[in-house]
Amino acid sequence: MAEQDKLTITRAAIGRLAHAKDARFRRVMTSLIRHLHDFARDVDLTEEEWMAAIGFLTDTGKMCTGKRQEFILLSDTLGVSMLTVMLAQARGGKGATEATVQGPFFWEGAPEFALGSDIANGVVGEPAYYSGRVLDAKGKPLAGAVIDVWSVDAGGLYDMQTGETMRARAKLRRGRDGRYSFWSVRPADYPVPTDGPVGRMLRAMGRHAMRPAHMHFMVRAAGHRPLVTHVFDSRSKYLDSDAVFGVRDSLVTDFRKHKPGKAPDGRTLDRPFYTVEFDVRLQSSAPKRAPAAKKPAKAPRASQKAALQR
């Protein structure tokens, strides 16, 4: 048996993938092994440091529950989640609203509300009226789109952090004109959870854990690619240092403040409120047509061949 050294062990580990049947799996694992080994050599990784890393990942797994996904939080805070979002959208083509991270606080099965409803369900915060259109990449309204929305309250907490009841969270269905509207609250800047291993990592990095205020949108429509995005409050001071790298300039919007009085939907409020306008564009999921094959050139006639040989 050939003895391995710190260089040949990488080739040996990659060689063990020779019989992997899934070509994509083999490619991904080959790159992972190569980069992981290069990382260990680059920093001259000690056994104690590697065991500490394994302990950190073990603690991350132990922190996961049905309502909290610490591994997603780890991916988010290292920028990997946002990188995969960017790569996916680049593969889908141009024209759609820019996507961003889903985050660890999506809750499947949100209650369905009629258009124009107040979805806040009693959470603390200043009232905000959200409205806009769901369009295709060319600007045509999309009928029948389904929108999930969710956000923190004015105290910077999600419903799943404060209890068992879904609040400031809803599912909405679009009509033929593609328009949507709902009432909720103006969300606040808030920290990602820091009571677990990811929080320890952020403190060791000397980083803050804050996210700029935003409303989450997950939009789906038949024949189109699903979109997960946010609308960010332009007044947030964390737009340039989002803990999960999710801010994109096109998603930053003014939360316009209004005095007490008549709102856009006709109701009258006795306290100040905000309005937010945000259109969403979806990219078609239909496969792109391959360019038409060029017709083969006709063979030159005998007289043309003679002319070319002169």
C-alpha positions as CSV (number, residue, x, y, z in Angstrom):
1,M,0.0,0.0,0.0
2,A,1.4,3.4,-1.0
3,E,2.1,5.7,1.9
4,Q,0.2,9.1,1.7
5,D,1.6,12.5,2.4
6,K,-0.1,15.9,2.9
7,L,-0.5,16.4,-0.9
8,T,-1.2,12.9,-2.2
9,I,-3.9,12.3,0.4
10,T,-6.1,14.7,-1.5
11,R,-5.7,12.8,-4.8
12,A,-6.4,9.6,-2.9
13,A,-9.6,10.9,-1.3
14,I,-10.9,12.2,-4.7
15,G,-10.0,8.9,-6.3
16,R,-12.4,7.1,-4.0
17,L,-15.2,8.9,-5.9
18,A,-14.4,7.1,-9.2
19,H,-17.4,4.7,-8.9
20,A,-19.9,7.4,-7.9
21,K,-22.8,6.9,-10.3
22,D,-24.3,10.5,-10.1
23,A,-22.0,12.7,-12.2
24,R,-23.2,15.9,-10.5
25,F,-22.6,14.4,-7.0
26,R,-19.1,13.3,-8.1
27,R,-18.3,16.8,-9.4
28,V,-19.5,18.6,-6.2
29,M,-17.8,16.2,-3.8
30,T,-14.5,16.4,-5.8
31,S,-14.5,20.2,-5.5
32,L,-15.5,20.1,-1.9
33,I,-12.7,17.6,-0.9
34,R,-10.1,19.6,-2.9
35,H,-11.1,23.0,-1.4
36,L,-11.4,21.5,2.1
37,H,-8.0,20.0,1.9
38,D,-6.5,23.2,0.5
39,F,-8.1,25.1,3.4
40,A,-6.5,22.8,6.0
41,R,-3.1,23.2,4.4
42,D,-3.4,26.9,3.9
43,V,-4.1,27.6,7.6
44,D,-2.0,24.7,8.9
45,L,-5.1,23.5,10.7
46,T,-4.4,21.8,14.0
47,E,-6.3,18.7,15.3
48,E,-7.6,20.8,18.2
49,E,-9.0,23.4,15.8
50,W,-10.6,20.8,13.7
51,M,-12.3,19.2,16.7
52,A,-13.5,22.6,17.8
53,A,-15.1,23.0,14.3
54,I,-16.8,19.6,14.6
55,G,-18.1,20.6,18.0
56,F,-19.4,23.9,16.6
57,L,-21.3,22.0,13.8
58,T,-22.6,19.5,16.3
59,D,-23.9,22.4,18.5
60,T,-25.5,24.0,15.4
61,G,-27.4,20.8,14.7
62,K,-28.6,20.6,18.3
63,M,-30.0,24.1,18.1
64,C,-32.3,23.2,15.2
65,T,-36.0,22.8,16.0
66,G,-39.2,22.8,13.9
67,K,-39.3,26.6,14.3
68,R,-35.6,27.4,14.2
69,Q,-33.0,26.3,11.6
70,E,-29.5,27.2,12.9
71,F,-27.8,25.8,9.9
72,I,-29.8,28.2,7.6
73,L,-28.7,31.0,9.9
74,L,-25.1,29.8,9.6
75,S,-25.4,29.7,5.9
76,D,-27.0,33.2,5.8
77,T,-24.4,34.9,8.0
78,L,-21.5,33.4,6.0
79,G,-23.0,34.8,2.8
80,V,-23.5,31.4,1.2
81,S,-27.3,31.5,1.1
82,M,-27.2,34.8,-0.7
83,L,-24.5,33.5,-3.1
84,T,-26.7,30.6,-4.1
85,V,-29.6,32.9,-4.6
86,M,-27.6,35.1,-7.0
87,L,-26.3,32.0,-8.9
88,A,-29.9,30.7,-9.2
89,Q,-31.3,33.9,-10.5
90,A,-28.4,34.4,-13.0
91,R,-29.4,31.0,-14.5
92,G,-33.0,32.1,-14.8
93,G,-32.4,35.0,-17.1
94,K,-33.2,38.8,-16.8
95,G,-36.3,40.7,-16.1
96,A,-37.5,39.4,-12.7
97,T,-37.4,41.2,-9.4
98,E,-34.1,40.6,-7.6
99,A,-34.3,37.7,-5.2
100,T,-32.9,37.5,-1.7
101,V,-32.6,35.0,1.2
102,Q,-35.6,33.3,2.5
103,G,-34.2,33.3,6.1
104,P,-35.0,30.9,8.9
105,F,-38.4,32.3,9.8
106,F,-40.7,31.2,7.0
107,W,-43.6,29.2,8.4
108,E,-45.5,26.9,6.1
109,G,-49.3,27.1,6.2
110,A,-49.9,30.8,6.8
111,P,-53.6,31.8,7.0
112,E,-55.2,33.0,3.8
113,F,-56.6,36.6,3.8
114,A,-58.7,38.5,1.3
115,L,-57.1,41.4,-0.5
116,G,-56.9,44.6,1.6
117,S,-57.1,42.7,4.9
118,D,-55.2,43.6,8.1
119,I,-52.8,40.7,8.7
120,A,-51.1,42.1,11.7
121,N,-53.4,40.2,14.1
122,G,-52.6,42.4,17.0
123,V,-48.8,42.7,16.8
124,V,-47.3,46.0,18.1
125,G,-46.4,48.5,15.4
126,E,-47.4,51.5,13.3
127,P,-49.9,50.5,10.6
128,A,-48.6,50.2,7.1
129,Y,-50.5,49.6,3.8
130,Y,-48.6,47.5,1.3
131,S,-49.8,47.4,-2.4
132,G,-48.5,46.7,-5.8
133,R,-48.8,44.4,-8.8
134,V,-47.5,40.9,-9.7
135,L,-46.2,41.0,-13.3
136,D,-44.3,38.9,-15.7
137,A,-40.8,39.8,-16.9
138,K,-42.2,42.0,-19.6
139,G,-44.6,43.9,-17.4
140,K,-47.8,42.0,-18.1
141,P,-50.1,41.4,-15.0
142,L,-50.2,37.8,-13.8
143,A,-53.5,36.4,-12.8
144,G,-53.8,33.9,-10.0
145,A,-50.4,34.5,-8.3
146,V,-50.0,33.4,-4.7
147,I,-48.1,35.6,-2.3
148,D,-46.8,34.7,1.2
149,V,-45.8,37.7,3.3
150,W,-44.3,37.8,6.8
151,S,-42.3,40.3,8.9
152,V,-41.2,41.1,12.5
153,D,-43.3,43.5,14.6
154,A,-42.1,46.9,15.9
155,G,-40.1,45.2,18.6
156,G,-38.1,43.2,16.0
157,L,-39.6,39.8,16.8
158,Y,-41.3,37.2,14.6
159,D,-44.5,35.4,15.6
160,M,-42.7,32.1,16.0
161,Q,-40.4,33.8,18.5
162,T,-43.2,35.1,20.7
163,G,-45.8,32.3,20.7
164,E,-47.8,29.7,18.8
165,T,-50.1,32.0,16.8
166,M,-49.3,33.2,13.3
167,R,-49.3,37.0,13.2
168,A,-48.1,39.6,10.7
169,R,-48.0,36.6,8.3
170,A,-50.5,35.7,5.5
171,K,-51.2,34.1,2.1
172,L,-52.8,36.3,-0.5
173,R,-54.2,35.4,-3.9
174,R,-54.1,37.7,-6.9
175,G,-57.0,38.5,-9.2
176,R,-56.8,39.0,-13.0
177,D,-55.3,42.4,-12.8
178,G,-52.3,41.1,-10.7
179,R,-52.8,43.7,-8.0
180,Y,-52.4,42.9,-4.3
181,S,-52.8,44.9,-1.1
182,F,-52.8,44.3,2.6
183,W,-52.4,46.1,6.0
184,S,-49.7,45.1,8.5
185,V,-47.1,47.0,10.5
186,R,-44.0,48.9,9.7
187,P,-41.2,46.3,10.6
188,A,-38.2,47.3,12.7
189,D,-34.5,46.6,12.3
190,Y,-33.8,43.4,14.3
191,P,-31.0,41.0,15.3
192,V,-30.7,37.5,14.0
193,P,-30.8,35.0,17.0
194,T,-27.5,35.2,18.9
195,D,-28.1,32.7,21.7
196,G,-26.6,29.8,19.8
197,P,-23.4,28.8,18.1
198,V,-23.9,31.3,15.2
199,G,-24.1,34.1,17.7
200,R,-20.8,33.0,19.3
201,M,-19.3,33.0,15.8
202,L,-20.5,36.5,15.1
203,R,-19.1,37.8,18.3
204,A,-15.8,36.2,17.7
205,M,-15.8,37.8,14.2
206,G,-16.5,41.2,15.8
207,R,-19.7,41.5,13.7
208,H,-23.1,42.9,14.7
209,A,-26.2,40.7,14.1
210,M,-28.6,43.3,12.8
211,R,-30.8,43.0,9.7
212,P,-32.4,46.1,8.2
213,A,-36.2,46.4,8.4
214,H,-38.1,44.5,5.7
215,M,-41.2,42.7,4.7
216,H,-40.7,39.2,3.2
217,F,-42.4,38.2,0.0
218,M,-42.6,34.7,-1.5
219,V,-44.5,34.8,-4.9
220,R,-45.6,31.9,-7.0
221,A,-47.5,31.8,-10.3
222,A,-48.2,29.0,-12.8
223,G,-45.6,28.9,-15.6
224,H,-43.2,31.1,-13.7
225,R,-40.2,30.7,-11.4
226,P,-41.0,31.1,-7.7
227,L,-39.5,34.3,-6.2
228,V,-38.4,35.0,-2.6
229,T,-37.6,38.6,-2.0
230,H,-37.9,41.5,0.5
231,V,-38.9,45.1,0.4
232,F,-36.5,47.1,2.6
233,D,-37.1,50.3,4.5
234,S,-34.9,53.0,3.0
235,R,-34.5,54.6,6.4
236,S,-32.8,51.7,8.0
237,K,-29.2,52.3,9.2
238,Y,-28.2,48.7,8.5
239,L,-28.7,48.6,4.7
240,D,-25.0,48.6,4.1
241,S,-24.2,46.0,6.8
242,D,-27.0,43.4,6.7
243,A,-25.9,40.4,8.8
244,V,-27.0,38.0,6.1
245,F,-25.9,40.1,3.0
246,G,-29.4,40.2,1.6
247,V,-29.9,43.8,0.6
248,R,-30.1,44.7,-3.1
249,D,-30.5,48.3,-4.2
250,S,-33.6,47.6,-6.3
251,L,-35.4,46.3,-3.2
252,V,-35.0,49.4,-1.1
253,T,-38.2,51.4,-0.9
254,D,-39.6,54.4,0.9
255,F,-42.1,53.7,3.7
256,R,-44.1,57.0,3.2
257,K,-45.5,58.4,6.4
258,H,-49.0,60.0,6.4
259,K,-50.9,62.0,9.0
260,P,-54.1,60.5,10.4
261,G,-56.9,60.5,7.8
262,K,-58.1,58.7,4.8
263,A,-55.9,55.8,3.5
264,P,-55.5,54.7,-0.1
265,D,-58.2,52.0,0.4
266,G,-60.7,54.5,1.6
267,R,-60.6,53.7,5.3
268,T,-60.0,56.4,7.8
269,L,-57.3,56.1,10.5
270,D,-57.0,58.1,13.7
271,R,-53.2,57.7,13.9
272,P,-50.3,58.1,11.5
273,F,-49.7,55.3,9.0
274,Y,-47.3,54.3,6.2
275,T,-47.8,53.3,2.6
276,V,-45.4,51.0,0.6
277,E,-45.7,50.4,-3.1
278,F,-43.8,47.4,-4.4
279,D,-44.3,45.7,-7.8
280,V,-43.0,42.1,-8.3
281,R,-41.9,40.6,-11.6
282,L,-41.5,36.9,-12.2
283,Q,-39.4,35.1,-14.8
284,S,-41.0,32.5,-17.0
285,S,-40.2,28.9,-16.2
286,A,-40.7,27.8,-19.8
287,P,-37.5,26.4,-21.3
288,K,-35.8,28.8,-23.7
289,R,-36.0,27.8,-27.4
290,A,-32.7,26.7,-28.9
291,P,-31.5,28.9,-31.7
292,A,-32.6,27.6,-35.1
293,A,-30.0,25.4,-36.8
294,K,-28.3,27.0,-39.7
295,K,-29.0,25.4,-43.1
296,P,-25.9,23.7,-44.5
297,A,-24.2,25.6,-47.2
298,K,-24.8,24.2,-50.7
299,A,-21.9,22.5,-52.3
300,P,-20.2,24.7,-55.0
301,R,-20.9,23.9,-58.6
302,A,-18.1,22.6,-60.8
303,S,-17.7,26.1,-62.4
304,Q,-17.4,27.7,-59.0
305,K,-14.8,25.1,-57.9
306,A,-12.7,25.9,-60.9
307,A,-12.9,29.6,-60.2
308,L,-11.8,29.0,-56.6
309,Q,-8.8,27.0,-57.7
310,R,-7.5,29.7,-60.0
